[in-house]
Amino acid sequence: MPKRTRKSGGPGGTPATVALAAAGTEFTVHAYDHDPASASYGEEAAEALGVSPDRVFKTLVADVDGELTVAVVPVAGLLDLKALAAAVGGKRATMADPTAAERTTGYVRGGISPLGQRKRLRTVLDASASAHATICVSAGRRGLEVELSPADLRTLTSAVLAPIGRA
């Protein structure tokens, strides 16, 4: 598993890694060979990197009362839409249209990162992240993850920390 600590976005960087480097945040990039036939991008990443699925977080885009909102939850579980809506003071949440999510974030499905999005969206990070020294999230393309502290992710995304995941 290639592992690099990056201090700059560098050639081939994604908007996520460029944003991390610009903020001076410590992070590690993990690349792996993505299998297009994989049923779950997040579970594939956890297995390929040899990381527990409770430390690998998926980035989901939901519509909360007409506003796109990012939910970052462990790949080992599911997003609780009612909890997400409550975390941002909303009434109702549904999964966003994939095309709208891609267009708004600037990333493709399976590679949406909570960092470096084209339009910065309101973000909620599952409270379980705080139990780990580092977590992995998409670095902005399939087959590329970035490992960083949950505190740094919260700071860079202005995320709310709330229990939005469920087993």
Secondary structure as UniProt FT lines:
FT   STRAND          3..5
FT   TURN            11..12
FT   HELIX           15..23
FT   STRAND          28..31
FT   TURN            36..37
FT   HELIX           41..49
FT   TURN            53..55
FT   STRAND          56..64
FT   TURN            65..66
FT   STRAND          67..74
FT   TURN            75..76
FT   STRAND          78..79
FT   HELIX           81..87
FT   TURN            88..89
FT   STRAND          93..95
FT   HELIX           98..105
FT   TURN            109..110
FT   STRAND          122..126
FT   HELIX           127..131
FT   STRAND          135..141
FT   TURN            142..143
FT   STRAND          144..148
FT   HELIX           150..157
FT   STRAND          160..162
FT   STRAND          165..166
//
